[in-house]
Amino acid sequence: MSEKKRPYILQICGLKNTGKTTFVRGLTTYLSQLGYEVAVVKHDGHEFDLQSYNEDNFLHYKAGASASVVFSKGQWLCVQREKRSLESFIEQFSDFDYVLIEGCKNAAYPKVEMLRKGISESPVSNPKGRIGCIGDEIYPINEPCFLKEDENLYEKIIKYIA
């Protein structure tokens, strides 16, 4: 019996407005175009705001439903009131090729931290698992620092975890 493969995991962390979401979107596109299945888990340390969503399932959720699902022929979305661990989401996506985690800076999975001049110029994440930082310039830190404008950035980062 063969052992079930685990997906490659990469955390993208950093302070607010350092470019995490932009990087995750770009890396997701890059990996998807190479034919990989990618799952993204986003952590919101401030509880996300459903006020701006007005689809029926969110209206049901805001009305007090413990869970609300919307689905169509090829996709679904669930909002549920339940405490879960990061590990439970990774396990849920264990059949995917990559799981990208936006946030969770204190976890110890392989990670890159986003730096940005005037916002965060030195790492604040758990150093365990950190493979380097990505910034708008090369910052004087004691680990690899990649330029976010490098046209080969995604390829370079993936080599660290694959």
Summary of the structure (lengths in Angstrom):
residues: 162
radius of gyration: 17.3
end to end distance: 23.5
largest distance: 52.9
contacts: 426
relative contact order: 0.24
helix: 23%
strand: 26%
